[in-house]
Amino acid sequence: MTLERVSPDSFEEWKFHPVTKRFMKMLTADREAMKEGLINNAYEEEAEVKGRCRVIATILNLEYEDLFADK
């Protein structure tokens, strides 16, 4: 399977697309709710919830170079 080349401009269009913005807003709200739950000891598996929060933070802070920089 070949992946289509994504330009920095295409990435920026995706990042600011209304659907992407809505998705990021939902992730932000979910992460805040999880953090609040952690503060209030609402979870039995705190490590799992902390991991989810880290993954969401990675997605929210994603930049073009994170995906397409030469490794």
Secondary structure, 3 states (H helix, E strand, C coil): CCCCCCCHHHHHHHHCCHHHHHHHHHHHHHHHHHHHHHHCCCCCCHHHHHHHHHHHHHHHCCCHHHHHCCC
